[in-house]
Structure formats: C-alpha cells, structure tokens
C-alpha cells in the first residue's frame, strides 16, 4: 500500500492540471491538450514518465 501511495503522489505532482481527485492550487483547471497518461514505478527511487494514449482501432 505504501508503494501505491508513493506512485499516486508522484504521478499527481507530474500532472500539470487538476483531474479527478487530484486537485492542484497551482493548476486549478483541466488541460484538454494533455492527451497522455502518467506511468510510474520504482520502489527505492520512484519515477514517472508521460506515455501517449493509444488510439482505438475502428471496429
């Protein structure tokens, strides 16, 4: 549970907008231009990186 909390915290800091439960005073609005997801990991050293969203294939 501690690792998950650290990943969530660092991911929220990496996101420069407010989204869902992650409300930021320095970035109070959503940014529609952010079309990526934040990926995080690591145990001793937590890391984050932005990954582009994959486009859904038409069915």
C-alpha distance matrix in Angstrom:
0.0 3.8 5.5 5.2 6.3 8.7 10.0 10.6 12.3 14.4 15.4 16.6 18.6 20.1 21.3 24.7 24.9 23.5 21.9 20.3 18.0 18.2 21.4 23.0 26.1 27.4 27.2 27.7 28.9 27.7 29.4 30.9 31.7 28.1 28.0 25.1 21.4 18.9 17.2 14.6 13.3 13.5 11.7 14.4 16.0 14.2 16.9 17.9 21.0 22.8 24.0 26.9 26.5 28.5 31.4 31.9 35.0 37.6 38.1
3.8 0.0 3.8 5.4 5.1 6.3 8.8 10.0 10.6 12.4 14.2 15.4 16.7 18.5 20.2 23.4 24.1 23.0 22.0 20.9 18.4 17.9 20.8 21.8 24.7 25.8 25.9 26.9 28.4 27.5 29.0 30.9 31.4 27.8 28.1 25.1 21.5 18.5 16.9 13.8 12.3 11.9 9.6 11.6 13.2 11.8 14.9 16.4 19.8 22.1 23.8 26.9 27.1 29.3 32.5 33.3 36.5 39.3 40.1
5.5 3.8 0.0 3.8 5.4 5.1 6.3 8.7 9.9 10.7 12.2 14.3 15.5 16.5 18.5 22.0 23.0 22.4 21.3 20.5 18.6 17.7 20.9 21.7 24.9 25.4 25.3 26.6 27.7 26.5 27.5 29.2 29.4 25.6 25.7 22.4 18.9 15.8 13.7 10.5 8.6 8.3 6.6 9.4 10.6 8.8 11.7 13.3 16.7 19.1 20.6 23.9 24.3 26.4 29.7 30.7 33.8 36.8 37.7
5.2 5.4 3.8 0.0 3.8 5.4 5.1 6.2 8.6 10.0 10.5 12.2 14.3 15.3 16.6 20.1 20.7 19.7 18.2 17.2 15.5 14.9 18.4 19.7 23.1 23.9 23.3 24.2 25.1 23.7 24.9 26.4 26.9 23.2 23.2 20.1 16.4 13.8 12.1 9.6 8.9 10.1 9.6 12.6 13.1 10.4 12.4 12.9 15.9 17.7 18.9 21.9 21.8 24.0 27.1 27.9 31.1 33.9 34.7
6.3 5.1 5.4 3.8 0.0 3.8 5.5 5.1 6.1 8.6 9.8 10.6 12.4 14.3 15.5 18.7 19.1 17.9 16.9 15.9 13.6 12.8 15.9 17.1 20.2 21.3 21.1 21.9 23.3 22.4 24.0 25.9 26.6 23.1 23.6 20.8 17.3 14.5 13.7 11.1 11.1 12.1 11.2 13.4 13.6 10.9 13.1 13.5 16.7 18.5 20.3 23.2 23.3 25.9 28.8 29.8 33.2 35.9 36.9
8.7 6.3 5.1 5.4 3.8 0.0 3.8 5.5 5.1 6.1 8.4 9.9 10.7 12.3 14.4 17.5 18.7 18.2 17.7 17.5 15.5 13.8 16.7 17.0 20.0 20.5 20.5 22.0 23.5 22.6 23.7 25.8 26.0 22.4 23.1 20.1 16.8 13.5 12.4 9.3 9.0 9.4 8.8 10.4 10.0 7.4 9.9 10.9 14.4 16.8 19.0 22.2 22.9 25.6 28.8 30.2 33.6 36.5 37.8
10.0 8.8 6.3 5.1 5.5 3.8 0.0 3.8 5.5 5.3 6.0 8.5 9.9 10.5 12.3 15.9 17.0 16.9 16.0 16.0 14.7 13.0 16.2 16.8 20.1 20.3 19.7 21.2 22.1 20.7 21.5 23.2 23.2 19.5 19.8 16.7 13.2 10.0 8.7 5.8 6.3 8.2 9.0 11.4 10.3 6.8 8.0 8.1 11.4 13.4 15.4 18.6 19.2 21.8 25.0 26.5 29.8 32.8 34.2
10.6 10.0 8.7 6.2 5.1 5.5 3.8 0.0 3.8 5.6 5.1 6.1 8.7 9.9 10.7 14.1 14.5 13.8 12.7 12.4 10.9 9.4 12.8 13.9 17.4 18.0 17.2 18.3 19.1 17.8 19.1 21.0 21.5 17.9 18.5 15.8 12.5 9.7 9.7 8.0 9.7 12.0 12.7 14.9 13.8 10.3 11.0 10.0 12.7 13.9 15.8 18.5 18.7 21.6 24.4 25.7 29.2 31.9 33.3
12.3 10.6 9.9 8.6 6.1 5.1 5.5 3.8 0.0 3.8 5.5 5.2 6.4 8.8 10.1 13.0 13.8 13.2 13.2 13.5 11.4 9.1 11.7 11.9 15.0 15.6 15.5 16.9 18.4 17.8 19.1 21.6 22.0 18.6 19.9 17.4 14.5 11.4 11.9 9.9 11.4 12.9 13.3 14.6 13.2 10.0 11.0 10.4 13.5 14.9 17.6 20.3 21.0 24.1 27.0 28.6 32.2 34.8 36.4
14.4 12.4 10.7 10.0 8.6 6.1 5.3 5.6 3.8 0.0 3.8 5.4 5.1 6.2 8.8 11.7 13.6 14.0 14.2 15.3 14.0 11.1 13.6 13.0 16.0 15.6 15.5 17.6 18.9 18.0 18.6 21.0 20.7 17.2 18.5 15.7 13.1 9.5 9.9 7.7 9.5 11.0 12.2 13.1 10.9 7.5 7.7 7.1 10.2 12.2 15.2 18.2 19.5 22.7 25.7 27.7 31.2 34.1 35.9
15.4 14.2 12.2 10.5 9.8 8.4 6.0 5.1 5.5 3.8 0.0 3.8 5.4 5.0 6.4 10.0 11.4 11.9 11.5 12.7 12.3 9.5 12.4 12.4 15.8 15.4 14.3 16.2 16.8 15.3 15.7 17.7 17.6 14.0 14.9 12.2 9.4 6.1 7.3 6.5 9.6 12.1 14.0 15.7 13.4 9.6 8.7 6.4 8.5 9.5 12.2 14.9 15.9 19.2 22.1 24.0 27.6 30.4 32.3
16.6 15.4 14.3 12.2 10.6 9.9 8.5 6.1 5.2 5.4 3.8 0.0 3.8 5.4 5.2 8.1 8.8 8.7 8.9 10.3 9.5 6.2 8.7 8.7 12.2 12.2 11.2 12.8 13.8 12.9 14.0 16.4 16.9 13.7 15.3 13.3 11.0 8.6 10.7 10.3 13.2 15.6 17.0 18.4 16.2 12.7 12.1 9.9 11.7 11.9 14.7 16.8 17.5 21.0 23.5 25.4 29.0 31.5 33.4
18.6 16.7 15.5 14.3 12.4 10.7 9.9 8.7 6.4 5.1 5.4 3.8 0.0 3.8 5.5 7.3 9.3 10.2 11.5 13.5 12.6 8.9 10.2 8.7 11.5 10.7 10.5 13.0 14.5 14.2 14.7 17.7 17.5 14.5 16.7 14.8 13.0 10.2 12.2 11.3 14.0 15.7 17.1 17.8 15.2 12.0 11.3 9.6 11.5 12.3 15.6 18.0 19.4 22.9 25.5 27.8 31.4 34.0 36.2
20.1 18.5 16.5 15.3 14.3 12.3 10.5 9.9 8.8 6.2 5.0 5.4 3.8 0.0 3.8 6.3 9.1 11.1 12.0 14.5 14.4 11.0 12.5 11.1 13.9 12.4 11.4 14.3 14.9 13.8 13.5 16.0 15.2 12.0 13.9 11.7 10.3 7.5 9.8 9.8 12.9 15.0 17.2 18.0 14.9 11.8 9.9 7.2 8.2 8.7 12.2 14.6 16.4 20.0 22.6 25.2 28.7 31.4 33.8
21.3 20.2 18.5 16.6 15.5 14.4 12.3 10.7 10.1 8.8 6.4 5.2 5.5 3.8 0.0 3.8 5.7 7.8 8.6 11.5 12.2 8.9 10.2 9.2 12.3 11.1 9.0 11.5 11.5 10.1 9.9 12.5 12.2 9.1 11.4 9.9 9.0 7.4 10.7 11.7 15.2 17.9 20.1 21.3 18.4 15.0 13.1 9.9 10.1 9.1 12.1 13.6 14.8 18.6 20.8 23.2 26.8 29.2 31.6
24.7 23.4 22.0 20.1 18.7 17.5 15.9 14.1 13.0 11.7 10.0 8.1 7.3 6.3 3.8 0.0 3.8 7.2 9.3 12.8 13.7 10.3 10.1 8.2 10.4 8.3 6.1 9.1 9.3 8.7 8.1 11.4 11.0 8.9 12.1 11.7 11.8 10.9 14.3 15.3 18.8 21.2 23.4 24.2 21.2 18.0 16.1 13.1 12.8 11.5 14.6 15.5 16.9 20.6 22.4 25.0 28.6 30.8 33.4
24.9 24.1 23.0 20.7 19.1 18.7 17.0 14.5 13.8 13.6 11.4 8.8 9.3 9.1 5.7 3.8 0.0 3.8 6.3 10.0 11.3 8.4 7.8 6.8 9.2 8.2 4.8 6.4 5.9 5.2 6.0 9.4 10.4 8.7 11.9 12.2 12.3 12.1 15.8 17.1 20.6 23.3 25.3 26.5 23.8 20.4 18.7 15.6 15.4 13.6 16.1 16.5 17.0 20.7 22.0 24.3 27.9 29.8 32.3
23.5 23.0 22.4 19.7 17.9 18.2 16.9 13.8 13.2 14.0 11.9 8.7 10.2 11.1 7.8 7.2 3.8 0.0 3.8 6.9 8.0 5.7 4.6 5.4 8.3 8.9 6.0 5.4 5.4 5.3 8.0 11.0 12.9 11.3 13.9 14.2 13.6 13.5 16.8 17.9 21.3 24.0 25.6 27.1 24.8 21.3 20.1 17.2 17.5 16.0 18.1 18.6 18.5 22.0 23.2 25.0 28.7 30.3 32.5
21.9 22.0 21.3 18.2 16.9 17.7 16.0 12.7 13.2 14.2 11.5 8.9 11.5 12.0 8.6 9.3 6.3 3.8 0.0 3.8 6.2 5.3 6.3 8.5 11.7 12.7 9.7 8.9 7.9 6.1 8.9 10.6 12.9 10.9 12.6 12.7 11.7 12.2 15.4 16.8 20.2 23.2 24.9 26.9 24.8 21.1 20.0 16.9 17.1 15.3 16.8 17.1 16.3 19.7 20.8 22.2 26.0 27.5 29.4
20.3 20.9 20.5 17.2 15.9 17.5 16.0 12.4 13.5 15.3 12.7 10.3 13.5 14.5 11.5 12.8 10.0 6.9 3.8 0.0 3.8 5.5 7.2 10.5 13.6 15.4 12.9 11.4 10.8 9.4 12.4 13.6 16.2 14.2 15.1 15.0 13.4 13.9 16.5 17.6 20.6 23.7 25.0 27.3 25.6 21.9 21.3 18.5 19.1 17.6 18.8 19.2 17.9 20.9 22.0 22.8 26.5 27.9 29.3
18.0 18.4 18.6 15.5 13.6 15.5 14.7 10.9 11.4 14.0 12.3 9.5 12.6 14.4 12.2 13.7 11.3 8.0 6.2 3.8 0.0 3.8 5.9 9.5 12.6 14.8 13.2 11.8 12.4 11.9 15.0 16.8 19.1 16.9 18.1 17.5 15.4 15.0 17.2 17.5 20.1 22.8 23.6 25.6 24.3 20.8 20.8 18.5 19.9 19.0 20.6 21.6 20.6 23.7 25.1 25.9 29.7 31.2 32.6
18.2 17.9 17.7 14.9 12.8 13.8 13.0 9.4 9.1 11.1 9.5 6.2 8.9 11.0 8.9 10.3 8.4 5.7 5.3 5.5 3.8 0.0 3.8 6.5 10.0 11.7 10.3 9.8 10.9 10.5 13.2 15.6 17.4 14.9 16.6 15.8 13.9 12.8 15.3 15.5 18.3 20.9 21.9 23.6 21.9 18.3 18.1 15.8 17.2 16.5 18.7 19.9 19.6 23.0 24.7 26.1 29.8 31.7 33.4
21.4 20.8 20.9 18.4 15.9 16.7 16.2 12.8 11.7 13.6 12.4 8.7 10.2 12.5 10.2 10.1 7.8 4.6 6.3 7.2 5.9 3.8 0.0 3.8 6.7 9.1 7.9 6.7 8.6 9.6 12.6 15.5 17.5 15.7 18.0 17.8 16.5 15.7 18.5 18.7 21.6 24.0 24.9 26.2 24.4 21.0 20.7 18.4 19.6 18.8 21.2 22.1 22.0 25.4 26.9 28.4 32.2 33.8 35.7
23.0 21.8 21.7 19.7 17.1 17.0 16.8 13.9 11.9 13.0 12.4 8.7 8.7 11.1 9.2 8.2 6.8 5.4 8.5 10.5 9.5 6.5 3.8 0.0 3.8 5.4 5.2 5.4 8.4 10.0 12.3 15.8 17.1 15.4 18.3 18.1 17.1 15.9 18.8 18.9 21.8 23.9 24.9 25.8 23.6 20.4 20.0 17.8 18.9 18.3 21.2 22.3 22.7 26.4 28.0 29.9 33.7 35.5 37.6
26.1 24.7 24.9 23.1 20.2 20.0 20.1 17.4 15.0 16.0 15.8 12.2 11.5 13.9 12.3 10.4 9.2 8.3 11.7 13.6 12.6 10.0 6.7 3.8 0.0 3.8 5.5 5.3 9.1 11.8 14.0 17.6 18.9 17.9 21.1 21.2 20.6 19.4 22.4 22.3 25.2 27.0 27.9 28.4 26.1 23.3 22.9 20.9 22.0 21.4 24.4 25.3 26.0 29.6 31.1 33.1 36.8 38.5 40.7
27.4 25.8 25.4 23.9 21.3 20.5 20.3 18.0 15.6 15.6 15.4 12.2 10.7 12.4 11.1 8.3 8.2 8.9 12.7 15.4 14.8 11.7 9.1 5.4 3.8 0.0 3.8 6.1 9.2 11.6 12.8 16.6 17.2 16.3 19.7 19.9 19.7 18.5 21.5 21.7 24.6 26.4 27.6 27.9 25.2 22.5 21.7 19.5 20.3 19.7 22.8 23.8 24.9 28.6 30.1 32.5 36.1 38.0 40.5
27.2 25.9 25.3 23.3 21.1 20.5 19.7 17.2 15.5 15.5 14.3 11.2 10.5 11.4 9.0 6.1 4.8 6.0 9.7 12.9 13.2 10.3 7.9 5.2 5.5 3.8 0.0 3.8 5.8 7.9 9.0 12.8 13.7 12.8 16.3 16.8 16.9 16.3 19.7 20.4 23.7 26.0 27.6 28.3 25.6 22.5 21.2 18.6 18.8 17.5 20.4 20.9 21.7 25.4 26.7 29.0 32.6 34.3 36.8
27.7 26.9 26.6 24.2 21.9 22.0 21.2 18.3 16.9 17.6 16.2 12.8 13.0 14.3 11.5 9.1 6.4 5.4 8.9 11.4 11.8 9.8 6.7 5.4 5.3 6.1 3.8 0.0 3.8 7.0 9.5 12.9 14.7 14.3 17.5 18.4 18.4 18.2 21.6 22.5 25.8 28.2 29.7 30.6 28.2 24.9 23.9 21.2 21.5 20.0 22.5 22.7 22.9 26.5 27.4 29.4 33.0 34.3 36.7
28.9 28.4 27.7 25.1 23.3 23.5 22.1 19.1 18.4 18.9 16.8 13.8 14.5 14.9 11.5 9.3 5.9 5.4 7.9 10.8 12.4 10.9 8.6 8.4 9.1 9.2 5.8 3.8 0.0 3.8 6.4 9.4 11.7 11.8 14.8 16.3 16.9 17.5 21.1 22.6 26.1 28.9 30.7 32.0 29.4 26.0 24.5 21.4 21.1 19.0 21.0 20.6 20.5 24.0 24.5 26.4 30.0 31.1 33.5
27.7 27.5 26.5 23.7 22.4 22.6 20.7 17.8 17.8 18.0 15.3 12.9 14.2 13.8 10.1 8.7 5.2 5.3 6.1 9.4 11.9 10.5 9.6 10.0 11.8 11.6 7.9 7.0 3.8 0.0 3.8 6.2 8.9 8.6 11.3 13.0 13.7 14.9 18.6 20.5 24.2 27.2 29.3 30.9 28.3 24.8 23.0 19.6 18.9 16.4 17.9 17.3 16.9 20.3 20.8 22.6 26.2 27.4 29.9
29.4 29.0 27.5 24.9 24.0 23.7 21.5 19.1 19.1 18.6 15.7 14.0 14.7 13.5 9.9 8.1 6.0 8.0 8.9 12.4 15.0 13.2 12.6 12.3 14.0 12.8 9.0 9.5 6.4 3.8 0.0 3.8 5.4 5.8 9.0 11.1 12.8 14.2 18.0 20.3 24.0 27.1 29.6 31.1 28.2 24.7 22.5 18.9 17.5 14.7 16.1 15.1 15.2 18.6 19.0 21.3 24.7 26.1 28.9
30.9 30.9 29.2 26.4 25.9 25.8 23.2 21.0 21.6 21.0 17.7 16.4 17.7 16.0 12.5 11.4 9.4 11.0 10.6 13.6 16.8 15.6 15.5 15.8 17.6 16.6 12.8 12.9 9.4 6.2 3.8 0.0 3.8 5.5 7.3 10.4 12.7 15.0 18.6 21.5 25.2 28.5 31.2 33.0 30.1 26.6 24.2 20.4 18.6 15.3 15.8 13.9 13.5 16.4 16.2 18.4 21.6 22.7 25.6
31.7 31.4 29.4 26.9 26.6 26.0 23.2 21.5 22.0 20.7 17.6 16.9 17.5 15.2 12.2 11.0 10.4 12.9 12.9 16.2 19.1 17.4 17.5 17.1 18.9 17.2 13.7 14.7 11.7 8.9 5.4 3.8 0.0 3.8 5.9 9.1 12.0 14.3 17.8 20.7 24.4 27.6 30.6 32.1 29.0 25.7 22.9 19.1 16.8 13.4 13.9 11.9 12.3 15.3 15.4 18.2 21.3 22.7 25.9
28.1 27.8 25.6 23.2 23.1 22.4 19.5 17.9 18.6 17.2 14.0 13.7 14.5 12.0 9.1 8.9 8.7 11.3 10.9 14.2 16.9 14.9 15.7 15.4 17.9 16.3 12.8 14.3 11.8 8.6 5.8 5.5 3.8 0.0 3.8 5.8 8.4 10.5 14.0 16.9 20.7 23.9 26.8 28.4 25.4 22.1 19.3 15.5 13.3 9.9 10.7 9.4 10.0 13.5 14.4 17.3 20.6 22.5 25.5
28.0 28.1 25.7 23.2 23.6 23.1 19.8 18.5 19.9 18.5 14.9 15.3 16.7 13.9 11.4 12.1 11.9 13.9 12.6 15.1 18.1 16.6 18.0 18.3 21.1 19.7 16.3 17.5 14.8 11.3 9.0 7.3 5.9 3.8 0.0 3.8 7.1 10.2 13.2 16.6 20.2 23.6 26.8 28.7 25.9 22.6 19.6 15.8 13.3 9.6 8.9 6.7 6.5 9.8 10.6 13.5 16.8 18.9 21.9
25.1 25.1 22.4 20.1 20.8 20.1 16.7 15.8 17.4 15.7 12.2 13.3 14.8 11.7 9.9 11.7 12.2 14.2 12.7 15.0 17.5 15.8 17.8 18.1 21.2 19.9 16.8 18.4 16.3 13.0 11.1 10.4 9.1 5.8 3.8 0.0 3.7 6.8 9.5 13.0 16.5 19.9 23.1 25.2 22.4 19.1 16.1 12.4 9.8 6.2 5.5 4.4 5.2 8.9 11.0 13.9 17.3 20.0 22.7
21.4 21.5 18.9 16.4 17.3 16.8 13.2 12.5 14.5 13.1 9.4 11.0 13.0 10.3 9.0 11.8 12.3 13.6 11.7 13.4 15.4 13.9 16.5 17.1 20.6 19.7 16.9 18.4 16.9 13.7 12.8 12.7 12.0 8.4 7.1 3.7 0.0 3.8 6.4 9.8 13.4 16.9 20.0 22.3 19.8 16.3 13.7 10.1 8.4 5.7 5.4 6.4 6.6 10.0 12.7 15.0 18.5 21.3 23.5
18.9 18.5 15.8 13.8 14.5 13.5 10.0 9.7 11.4 9.5 6.1 8.6 10.2 7.5 7.4 10.9 12.1 13.5 12.2 13.9 15.0 12.8 15.7 15.9 19.4 18.5 16.3 18.2 17.5 14.9 14.2 15.0 14.3 10.5 10.2 6.8 3.8 0.0 3.8 6.5 10.3 13.7 16.6 18.7 16.2 12.6 10.1 6.5 5.7 4.7 6.3 8.9 10.0 13.2 16.2 18.5 21.9 24.8 27.0
17.2 16.9 13.7 12.1 13.7 12.4 8.7 9.7 11.9 9.9 7.3 10.7 12.2 9.8 10.7 14.3 15.8 16.8 15.4 16.5 17.2 15.3 18.5 18.8 22.4 21.5 19.7 21.6 21.1 18.6 18.0 18.6 17.8 14.0 13.2 9.5 6.4 3.8 0.0 3.8 7.1 10.6 13.8 16.2 14.0 10.6 8.3 5.5 5.4 6.2 6.9 10.2 11.2 13.7 17.2 19.2 22.3 25.5 27.4
14.6 13.8 10.5 9.6 11.1 9.3 5.8 8.0 9.9 7.7 6.5 10.3 11.3 9.8 11.7 15.3 17.1 17.9 16.8 17.6 17.5 15.5 18.7 18.9 22.3 21.7 20.4 22.5 22.6 20.5 20.3 21.5 20.7 16.9 16.6 13.0 9.8 6.5 3.8 0.0 3.8 7.2 10.2 12.5 10.4 7.0 5.4 4.2 6.5 8.9 10.3 13.9 15.0 17.4 20.9 22.8 25.9 29.1 30.8
13.3 12.3 8.6 8.9 11.1 9.0 6.3 9.7 11.4 9.5 9.6 13.2 14.0 12.9 15.2 18.8 20.6 21.3 20.2 20.6 20.1 18.3 21.6 21.8 25.2 24.6 23.7 25.8 26.1 24.2 24.0 25.2 24.4 20.7 20.2 16.5 13.4 10.3 7.1 3.8 0.0 3.8 6.9 9.6 8.3 5.7 5.6 6.7 9.3 12.1 13.2 16.9 18.0 20.0 23.6 25.2 28.1 31.4 32.8
13.5 11.9 8.3 10.1 12.1 9.4 8.2 12.0 12.9 11.0 12.1 15.6 15.7 15.0 17.9 21.2 23.3 24.0 23.2 23.7 22.8 20.9 24.0 23.9 27.0 26.4 26.0 28.2 28.9 27.2 27.1 28.5 27.6 23.9 23.6 19.9 16.9 13.7 10.6 7.2 3.8 0.0 3.8 6.1 5.4 4.5 6.1 8.9 11.7 15.1 16.4 20.1 21.5 23.4 27.1 28.7 31.5 34.9 36.3
11.7 9.6 6.6 9.6 11.2 8.8 9.0 12.7 13.3 12.2 14.0 17.0 17.1 17.2 20.1 23.4 25.3 25.6 24.9 25.0 23.6 21.9 24.9 24.9 27.9 27.6 27.6 29.7 30.7 29.3 29.6 31.2 30.6 26.8 26.8 23.1 20.0 16.6 13.8 10.2 6.9 3.8 0.0 3.8 5.6 5.9 8.9 12.0 15.2 18.5 20.0 23.6 24.9 26.8 30.4 31.8 34.6 38.0 39.2
14.4 11.6 9.4 12.6 13.4 10.4 11.4 14.9 14.6 13.1 15.7 18.4 17.8 18.0 21.3 24.2 26.5 27.1 26.9 27.3 25.6 23.6 26.2 25.8 28.4 27.9 28.3 30.6 32.0 30.9 31.1 33.0 32.1 28.4 28.7 25.2 22.3 18.7 16.2 12.5 9.6 6.1 3.8 0.0 3.8 6.4 9.6 13.2 16.4 20.0 21.9 25.7 27.3 29.4 33.0 34.8 37.6 41.0 42.4
16.0 13.2 10.6 13.1 13.6 10.0 10.3 13.8 13.2 10.9 13.4 16.2 15.2 14.9 18.4 21.2 23.8 24.8 24.8 25.6 24.3 21.9 24.4 23.6 26.1 25.2 25.6 28.2 29.4 28.3 28.2 30.1 29.0 25.4 25.9 22.4 19.8 16.2 14.0 10.4 8.3 5.4 5.6 3.8 0.0 3.8 6.4 10.1 13.3 17.0 19.2 23.0 24.9 27.2 30.8 32.9 35.7 39.2 40.8
14.2 11.8 8.8 10.4 10.9 7.4 6.8 10.3 10.0 7.5 9.6 12.7 12.0 11.8 15.0 18.0 20.4 21.3 21.1 21.9 20.8 18.3 21.0 20.4 23.3 22.5 22.5 24.9 26.0 24.8 24.7 26.6 25.7 22.1 22.6 19.1 16.3 12.6 10.6 7.0 5.7 4.5 5.9 6.4 3.8 0.0 3.8 7.0 10.6 14.0 16.3 20.0 21.7 24.2 27.7 29.7 32.8 36.1 37.8
16.9 14.9 11.7 12.4 13.1 9.9 8.0 11.0 11.0 7.7 8.7 12.1 11.3 9.9 13.1 16.1 18.7 20.1 20.0 21.3 20.8 18.1 20.7 20.0 22.9 21.7 21.2 23.9 24.5 23.0 22.5 24.2 22.9 19.3 19.6 16.1 13.7 10.1 8.3 5.4 5.6 6.1 8.9 9.6 6.4 3.8 0.0 3.8 7.0 10.6 13.0 16.7 18.8 21.3 24.9 27.1 30.1 33.5 35.4
17.9 16.4 13.3 12.9 13.5 10.9 8.1 10.0 10.4 7.1 6.4 9.9 9.6 7.2 9.9 13.1 15.6 17.2 16.9 18.5 18.5 15.8 18.4 17.8 20.9 19.5 18.6 21.2 21.4 19.6 18.9 20.4 19.1 15.5 15.8 12.4 10.1 6.5 5.5 4.2 6.7 8.9 12.0 13.2 10.1 7.0 3.8 0.0 3.8 7.0 9.7 13.3 15.4 18.2 21.6 24.0 27.1 30.4 32.5
21.0 19.8 16.7 15.9 16.7 14.4 11.4 12.7 13.5 10.2 8.5 11.7 11.5 8.2 10.1 12.8 15.4 17.5 17.1 19.1 19.9 17.2 19.6 18.9 22.0 20.3 18.8 21.5 21.1 18.9 17.5 18.6 16.8 13.3 13.3 9.8 8.4 5.7 5.4 6.5 9.3 11.7 15.2 16.4 13.3 10.6 7.0 3.8 0.0 3.8 6.5 10.0 12.6 15.4 18.8 21.5 24.4 27.8 30.1
22.8 22.1 19.1 17.7 18.5 16.8 13.4 13.9 14.9 12.2 9.5 11.9 12.3 8.7 9.1 11.5 13.6 16.0 15.3 17.6 19.0 16.5 18.8 18.3 21.4 19.7 17.5 20.0 19.0 16.4 14.7 15.3 13.4 9.9 9.6 6.2 5.7 4.7 6.2 8.9 12.1 15.1 18.5 20.0 17.0 14.0 10.6 7.0 3.8 0.0 3.8 6.7 9.4 12.5 15.6 18.5 21.6 24.7 27.3
24.0 23.8 20.6 18.9 20.3 19.0 15.4 15.8 17.6 15.2 12.2 14.7 15.6 12.2 12.1 14.6 16.1 18.1 16.8 18.8 20.6 18.7 21.2 21.2 24.4 22.8 20.4 22.5 21.0 17.9 16.1 15.8 13.9 10.7 8.9 5.5 5.4 6.3 6.9 10.3 13.2 16.4 20.0 21.9 19.2 16.3 13.0 9.7 6.5 3.8 0.0 3.8 6.4 9.0 12.3 15.2 18.1 21.4 23.9
26.9 26.9 23.9 21.9 23.2 22.2 18.6 18.5 20.3 18.2 14.9 16.8 18.0 14.6 13.6 15.5 16.5 18.6 17.1 19.2 21.6 19.9 22.1 22.3 25.3 23.8 20.9 22.7 20.6 17.3 15.1 13.9 11.9 9.4 6.7 4.4 6.4 8.9 10.2 13.9 16.9 20.1 23.6 25.7 23.0 20.0 16.7 13.3 10.0 6.7 3.8 0.0 3.8 6.4 9.1 12.4 15.2 18.4 21.2
26.5 27.1 24.3 21.8 23.3 22.9 19.2 18.7 21.0 19.5 15.9 17.5 19.4 16.4 14.8 16.9 17.0 18.5 16.3 17.9 20.6 19.6 22.0 22.7 26.0 24.9 21.7 22.9 20.5 16.9 15.2 13.5 12.3 10.0 6.5 5.2 6.6 10.0 11.2 15.0 18.0 21.5 24.9 27.3 24.9 21.7 18.8 15.4 12.6 9.4 6.4 3.8 0.0 3.8 6.3 9.2 12.4 15.4 18.0
28.5 29.3 26.4 24.0 25.9 25.6 21.8 21.6 24.1 22.7 19.2 21.0 22.9 20.0 18.6 20.6 20.7 22.0 19.7 20.9 23.7 23.0 25.4 26.4 29.6 28.6 25.4 26.5 24.0 20.3 18.6 16.4 15.3 13.5 9.8 8.9 10.0 13.2 13.7 17.4 20.0 23.4 26.8 29.4 27.2 24.2 21.3 18.2 15.4 12.5 9.0 6.4 3.8 0.0 3.8 6.4 9.1 12.4 15.0
31.4 32.5 29.7 27.1 28.8 28.8 25.0 24.4 27.0 25.7 22.1 23.5 25.5 22.6 20.8 22.4 22.0 23.2 20.8 22.0 25.1 24.7 26.9 28.0 31.1 30.1 26.7 27.4 24.5 20.8 19.0 16.2 15.4 14.4 10.6 11.0 12.7 16.2 17.2 20.9 23.6 27.1 30.4 33.0 30.8 27.7 24.9 21.6 18.8 15.6 12.3 9.1 6.3 3.8 0.0 3.8 6.4 9.2 12.2
31.9 33.3 30.7 27.9 29.8 30.2 26.5 25.7 28.6 27.7 24.0 25.4 27.8 25.2 23.2 25.0 24.3 25.0 22.2 22.8 25.9 26.1 28.4 29.9 33.1 32.5 29.0 29.4 26.4 22.6 21.3 18.4 18.2 17.3 13.5 13.9 15.0 18.5 19.2 22.8 25.2 28.7 31.8 34.8 32.9 29.7 27.1 24.0 21.5 18.5 15.2 12.4 9.2 6.4 3.8 0.0 3.8 6.4 8.8
35.0 36.5 33.8 31.1 33.2 33.6 29.8 29.2 32.2 31.2 27.6 29.0 31.4 28.7 26.8 28.6 27.9 28.7 26.0 26.5 29.7 29.8 32.2 33.7 36.8 36.1 32.6 33.0 30.0 26.2 24.7 21.6 21.3 20.6 16.8 17.3 18.5 21.9 22.3 25.9 28.1 31.5 34.6 37.6 35.7 32.8 30.1 27.1 24.4 21.6 18.1 15.2 12.4 9.1 6.4 3.8 0.0 3.8 6.3
37.6 39.3 36.8 33.9 35.9 36.5 32.8 31.9 34.8 34.1 30.4 31.5 34.0 31.4 29.2 30.8 29.8 30.3 27.5 27.9 31.2 31.7 33.8 35.5 38.5 38.0 34.3 34.3 31.1 27.4 26.1 22.7 22.7 22.5 18.9 20.0 21.3 24.8 25.5 29.1 31.4 34.9 38.0 41.0 39.2 36.1 33.5 30.4 27.8 24.7 21.4 18.4 15.4 12.4 9.2 6.4 3.8 0.0 3.8
38.1 40.1 37.7 34.7 36.9 37.8 34.2 33.3 36.4 35.9 32.3 33.4 36.2 33.8 31.6 33.4 32.3 32.5 29.4 29.3 32.6 33.4 35.7 37.6 40.7 40.5 36.8 36.7 33.5 29.9 28.9 25.6 25.9 25.5 21.9 22.7 23.5 27.0 27.4 30.8 32.8 36.3 39.2 42.4 40.8 37.8 35.4 32.5 30.1 27.3 23.9 21.2 18.0 15.0 12.2 8.8 6.3 3.8 0.0
